[in-house]
Amino acid sequence: MNRVIETIGGVWELARLALASRLRLRSGYWRWRRETAFGSDPSVRPAMRARCRALLDYGRWVYRMKRG
């Protein structure tokens, strides 16, 4: 049950981050985040499923850190 709550909280935190950037997901900030997390060469990036999993893990981590 705890993981479900953390996932919901993580999705919430990711939505807040997207709204804070005014949903400009192709902006310099998001490009920097993507390159920092997965590298700048698209041919060596993980599959979409692995990237989504990493994104959710990050959202859960943010939720846990804010919860204190």
N, C-alpha and C positions, 0 to 999 in steps of 0.2 A: 504493500500500500504506500509505503514511504517513497518508493521510486516513481509511482504514478503521480504523487503530489509534486515531487521534484521535477518531473517532466512537464507538468502543467505550469509550474512556476518558471521553469526554464524557457518554455515557449513564450510566456508572458514577458520575461526579461528580453528575449530576442525581439519581440514585437515592439517593446519600448525603445530598444536601440534603433530599430528600423525607423520608427516614427521620429526619433530624435534627429536622425539624418534626413528627415523629410522624404523618406522612401526613395532617395536617390541612390539606388543600389549599384550604379555604375560610376559613382563618384570616385574621386581620388582616395578618400578614406576607405571605402569598401575594397578598392583595388589593392591598397596597401595591406588591409587585413587578410585578403585572400592570398596575396603573395607571401606574407609573413607566415601564414599557416600552412600553405601547400606548395610554395615555391613559384617562381615566375614562368617556368617552362610547362605549358599545358600538357605536353606529351608524357611527363612523369608524374602528373597529379594523380591522386587516388581516384578510384571510381566514384561516381555520384553517390552511391549508397554509403560509402565510407566517409565522404565529405559531409553528408547529412547527419550521419551518426556523430561525427566530430563536432558539428555545429550544435547538436542537441546536448552533447556532453559539456560544451562550453556554456550553454544556457543554464544547464543544471548547476554547474559550478558557480556561475554568477548568482543564481538564486540562493544557493547555500551560503555564499559569502555575504550577501545582503541580509540574510536571516540572522547571521551571527551566531 
